[in-house]
Amino acid sequence: MKTFQELGVREDIIKAITELGFINPMPIQEKVIPHLLNEINDIIALAQTGTGKTAAFGLPLLQRIDVETEKPQALIIAPTRELCLQIAGDLADYSKYIDDLRVLPVYGGSSIESQIKMLRRGVHIVVATPGRLLDLIKRNTVNMEMVRTVILDEADEMLNMGFVDDINEILTYVPDDRKMLLFSATMPTEIEAIAKNYMHDPEEIVVGSRNEGAENVRHIYYMVHARDKYLALKRVADYCPSIYGIIFCRTRRETQEVADWLISDGYNADSLHGDLSQAQRDLVMKKFREHNIQLLVATDVAARGLDVDNLTHVINYGLPDDIATYTHRSGRTGRAGKTGVSVSIVHLREKGKIKDIEKRIGKSFERKEVPSPKDIITKQLFNLADRLEKVSVDEDQINEYLPGIVKKLEWLSTEDLLKRVLSLEANRLLEYYKDARVLDVPESDKKGKKKNERNSSRSNDDKDRRVGEEGFERLYVNCGKADGFFAPNLIELINKSVHGQRVDIGRIDLLSGYSLFDIRKGDAHRVVSALKGEDFFGKRLYCEIAVPDKNYESENKGKALKRRKRDTDDDNAKKSRRERREERFGKSKDSRKRDRKDKKGEKPDFHGNYDKFKKKKR
């Protein structure tokens, strides 16, 4: 294995990176550093996140800078603000012993006036997001004439975010004789087009294989019903007491909802999405990097380019539509030689995506059973025992308080004392998981059931629909699909109306005139009282605990018939005597004559007599 000296890195830079803990170069660094220092042609580097890409281009880039020339000599374009700040910070660390070298991060959400002021004072390296950089170029505040190196980091992410036109426009302002490096985890056709149009005889450097997932990441998935995804997520978090990971959601709304649920359930979590201001996002990331947050719930856009060390898990709260996005998600963990786990919580309709991803990344997924309550509590107790073993004891300080504590607890045996210590940790979980059900979807539970199996179970479905699952109470609400009432409406209504601790919602059955749903037994009466009298688009809701023998379908049909009869009676009351007579016996000869005259546009007198009306008019 080569050293950084053998790769040609300067001593002042080696001194700085040694203090940061760099020992030997990583594979991507071994290939890129000497090429960037000694070769003329451009580079396309395909490597996963966490393989040391920033140092691979950053170390030789710093070495190529002429500090005496106070104009931008290198341009690094990154897809997100977080990655932009991270690269600028890393370059500042690497250049600790290079006097007067200035690196400027340029991104949206920060004061453009202060960035313009710094550019006028003189900078050597600009690290920018495409939108803000283009804005500065059009204001003629950034001079690109001296740029000799252009680096596109996370190029495939920039294309996914719709920056391809901005990239093409930016590159027209850069001198043709610059050296260009393109770093990407995957190689879509758009990147090949950029390479063809803007790069000079590019050499492709591949670490691993094209489009493959991170080598040290284990891929597992749990198959559950869509309604049980959040319950499965909590079990995964409970089963891994030392979890430190990112939970990826598809939308901003879902991201905020899942984060709010986790926080209300006592988990150390927060959200990261586009609706947050830059200051809020920076604060969340600061807390996450300092391990004050264990679980970060994020959208793909917000989490792109995040470089956080030692993530244990990446959790997909639903698989992405684009398979390349999965590669980027899973690449957040298993970095710098460490191992990681990519967990996917999927429902039956997403099973086909698992196979597509397996083909793309060249790795197989392991199907696991959702951790059972017994497994979770055992894991938590062993974790507590492990912490008790490893806790550091300051004997000088603790001995001052020990005699009084010993005297108070001397009536307890060692076993009793241990039981009480463990119960402090386990009581909450024991209570929560007391009546917990199995969440896994069996292999045989597929949409492709045989027709006779479906028919034989249909009669049982009607009977079982009114009975809650084990540990749950079945509730009835007088609103259904005919009212435009669907599962998201029900969940939103419960979250809005029920105050205090968040309630667990189980199976939901939506029918035409009403809905039935499961709520954990301890919360049933709280939900019933909260929903009674609530309004759903003008309809007053009624909620009660469902009675197994009660035929709600016929009851709601009867109510609907009464409602239609009442509406009909109201309409009839508004009709004139003549209209009611015509409906019953048909129209008279005079009425038919009036209709024909009306079609011709002739007006009758107030008695309806056309002839008299015409004579009067003449």
HUBELDA-V236614 format. One record per residue. OMEGA is omega in radians with two decimals (NA if undefined). NEAR is the number of other ideal C-beta (glycine too) atoms within 12 Angstrom. Layout:
omega: [OMEGA,OMEGA]
near: [NEAR,NEAR]
//
This chain:
omega: [-3.11,3.05,3.10,3.08,-3.13,3.10,3.09,-3.13,-3.08,-3.03,-3.12,3.10,3.12,3.13,-3.12,-3.08,3.07,3.10,3.10,3.10,3.08,3.12,3.12,3.12,3.08,-3.05,-3.13,3.13,3.11,-3.08,-3.00,-3.01,-3.13,3.13,-3.11,-3.13,-2.94,-3.03,-3.10,-3.00,-3.09,-3.06,2.88,-3.09,3.10,-3.12,-3.14,3.05,3.11,-3.14,3.11,-3.07,-3.08,3.10,-3.11,3.10,-3.05,-3.08,3.10,3.11,3.13,-3.10,-3.11,-3.07,3.01,-3.04,-3.11,3.14,-3.03,3.06,-3.14,3.12,3.12,3.14,3.09,-3.13,-3.11,-3.03,-3.02,3.11,-3.09,-3.14,3.11,3.13,-3.12,3.13,3.13,3.11,3.13,3.13,3.09,3.11,-3.12,-3.06,-3.08,-3.07,3.02,-3.06,2.99,3.09,-3.06,3.11,-3.11,2.98,-3.09,-3.08,3.10,-3.12,3.08,-3.08,3.13,3.13,3.14,3.10,3.09,3.13,3.13,3.12,3.12,3.09,3.11,3.08,-3.11,-3.11,3.07,3.04,-2.92,2.90,-2.99,-3.05,-3.12,3.13,3.13,3.09,-3.14,3.11,-3.12,3.06,-3.12,-3.13,3.07,-3.08,-3.07,-3.03,-3.07,-3.11,-3.14,3.14,3.07,-3.14,3.02,-3.14,-3.08,-3.04,-3.13,3.08,3.12,3.11,3.11,-3.11,3.05,-3.10,-3.00,3.13,3.10,3.14,3.14,-3.13,-3.14,-3.08,3.08,-3.14,-3.07,3.12,-3.09,-3.07,3.13,3.02,-3.03,3.08,3.14,-3.14,-3.09,3.07,3.12,-3.05,3.08,-3.07,-3.14,3.11,3.08,3.11,3.10,3.13,-3.11,-3.04,-2.94,-3.07,-3.11,3.08,-3.02,3.04,-3.11,3.08,-3.08,3.02,-2.99,3.11,3.09,3.02,-3.12,3.12,3.14,-3.00,-3.01,-3.10,3.07,-3.05,3.12,3.07,3.06,3.13,-3.12,2.99,-3.09,-3.10,-3.06,-3.06,-3.12,3.09,3.10,3.11,3.14,3.14,3.09,3.14,-3.14,-3.11,-3.14,-3.03,-3.12,-3.09,3.06,-2.96,3.11,3.06,-3.10,3.06,-3.02,-3.05,3.10,-3.12,3.13,3.12,-3.12,3.14,-3.11,3.11,3.13,3.11,-3.13,-3.13,-3.13,3.10,3.02,3.13,-3.12,-2.97,3.03,-3.06,3.08,3.14,-3.00,3.13,3.12,3.05,-3.14,3.14,3.10,3.14,3.13,3.14,3.12,-3.12,3.10,3.13,-3.13,-3.14,3.13,3.10,3.01,3.03,3.11,-3.06,3.09,3.13,-2.96,2.94,3.13,-3.10,-3.09,-3.04,-3.11,3.07,3.13,3.11,-3.13,-3.08,2.95,3.02,3.12,-3.04,2.83,-3.09,3.09,3.13,-3.02,-3.07,3.13,3.10,-3.13,-3.08,3.12,3.12,3.10,3.12,3.13,3.11,-3.08,3.13,3.08,3.13,-3.11,-3.04,3.06,3.06,3.13,3.11,3.12,-3.12,3.02,-3.08,3.07,3.07,-2.97,3.02,-2.96,-3.07,-3.13,-3.07,3.12,3.13,3.12,-3.12,3.11,3.14,3.12,3.12,-3.05,-3.05,3.10,3.14,-3.13,3.04,3.01,3.02,-3.13,3.01,3.09,-3.08,3.13,3.10,-3.13,3.12,-3.11,-3.10,3.08,-3.13,3.14,-3.13,3.08,3.08,3.10,3.11,3.12,3.12,3.10,3.13,-2.99,-3.09,3.12,-3.08,3.04,-3.02,-3.10,-3.13,-3.04,-3.12,3.13,-3.09,-2.99,-3.07,-3.13,3.13,3.13,-3.13,-3.11,-3.04,-3.04,3.13,3.13,3.02,3.14,-3.12,3.12,-3.14,3.14,3.11,-3.11,3.11,-3.14,-3.14,3.07,-3.12,-2.93,-3.03,-3.12,-3.13,3.13,3.13,-3.09,-3.04,-3.06,-3.11,-3.06,-3.11,3.07,-3.09,-3.04,3.00,3.14,3.13,-3.07,-3.07,-3.10,3.13,-3.08,3.09,3.10,-3.04,-3.11,3.08,-3.13,-3.11,-3.11,-3.10,-3.04,-3.12,3.11,-3.14,-3.13,-3.13,-3.07,-3.07,-3.07,-3.13,3.14,3.09,-3.06,3.14,-3.09,3.05,-3.14,3.14,3.11,2.99,-2.97,3.14,-3.08,-3.05,3.12,3.12,-3.07,-3.05,-3.10,-3.03,3.13,3.10,3.14,-3.12,3.14,-3.14,3.13,-3.14,-3.11,-2.98,-3.05,-3.11,-3.12,-3.08,-3.11,-3.10,3.10,3.12,3.14,-3.07,3.10,3.06,-3.13,3.08,-3.04,-3.03,-3.10,3.14,3.05,-3.12,-3.11,3.03,3.12,-2.95,-3.10,-3.07,-2.98,-3.08,3.11,-3.14,-3.14,-3.11,-3.13,-3.07,-3.12,3.09,3.09,-3.09,3.03,-3.14,3.06,3.12,3.14,-3.05,3.00,-3.10,3.08,3.04,-3.02,3.09,-3.06,-3.05,-3.06,3.14,-3.09,-3.09,3.14,3.13,-3.13,3.05,3.11,3.11,-3.13,3.13,3.10,-3.12,3.12,3.12,3.13,3.12,3.13,3.12,3.12,3.13,-3.13,-3.13,-3.11,-3.08,3.11,3.13,-3.14,-3.13,3.12,3.13,-3.14,3.10,-3.06,-3.01,-3.07,-3.07,3.10,-3.13,3.13,3.13,-3.14,3.11,3.12,-3.13,-3.13,3.12,3.14,-3.13,3.12,3.12,3.14,-3.08,3.06,2.98,-3.03,3.05,-3.10,-3.08,-3.07,-3.08,3.12,-3.10,-3.13,-3.14,3.13,-3.09,3.13,NA]
near: [12,18,18,35,20,16,32,26,35,25,15,22,35,30,20,29,37,21,15,25,12,29,18,21,29,30,26,35,39,29,32,44,42,24,28,39,27,16,21,17,19,33,41,36,43,38,45,42,45,38,37,35,46,45,39,40,45,46,42,36,43,40,33,33,35,20,22,13,22,22,27,40,35,43,47,48,51,44,44,43,37,38,41,43,33,35,44,36,23,35,41,27,27,38,32,22,21,30,12,17,32,29,38,39,36,42,37,26,24,27,15,23,13,16,31,22,15,27,32,20,16,24,38,38,46,45,45,49,43,40,30,36,42,27,24,35,31,16,18,13,27,33,24,30,18,27,37,29,36,42,43,48,43,46,47,41,42,41,35,30,32,15,33,28,18,29,41,22,20,37,31,17,26,34,21,19,15,28,36,40,47,43,48,43,47,37,30,27,14,28,35,23,18,33,31,16,20,31,29,21,15,29,24,26,34,25,30,29,20,27,29,31,39,39,28,25,37,26,39,31,39,35,34,37,31,25,26,32,38,39,39,41,42,38,40,41,39,39,34,28,28,23,36,32,41,47,51,44,38,27,25,22,20,27,36,27,30,41,36,21,34,33,21,21,27,18,29,23,36,32,39,44,32,26,18,27,16,25,14,20,33,22,19,33,34,20,22,36,24,14,20,17,30,30,44,43,44,46,36,40,34,39,45,41,42,42,36,37,24,23,42,32,39,47,49,45,44,34,38,31,16,23,29,36,35,41,43,45,47,46,46,44,41,34,31,31,18,22,19,38,33,41,43,41,41,38,29,23,16,30,26,17,26,32,18,19,35,24,18,29,34,18,27,16,34,19,24,26,22,36,33,21,28,20,22,30,30,23,27,34,27,20,24,24,19,15,17,18,11,10,12,10,12,11,10,9,10,15,13,11,14,17,12,12,14,14,11,12,17,14,9,16,11,11,10,14,19,19,16,16,21,24,19,17,27,30,18,18,33,22,16,26,31,19,21,32,27,26,34,27,29,15,12,13,18,17,14,12,16,12,10,9,16,15,12,12,17,15,11,14,18,18,15,19,30,31,25,30,30,17,26,32,35,36,45,39,41,32,35,32,19,20,26,17,29,21,24,20,28,41,32,18,31,36,27,19,26,31,15,14,19,29,36,40,38,38,35,34,32,26,29,20,27,38,42,42,44,39,37,35,25,19,30,31,20,26,42,28,20,25,36,23,16,28,16,26,13,10,23,16,32,24,35,25,29,32,17,18,10,20,18,31,23,15,23,28,19,15,22,21,15,14,18,14,14,14,14,15,13,12,14,16,13,12,16,11,12,16,16,14,14,18,16,12,11,10,17,14,10,17,20,14,19,24,17,16,21,15,10,12,9,19,16,24,17,9,12,20,18,22,16,14,18,14,10,14,12,7]
//
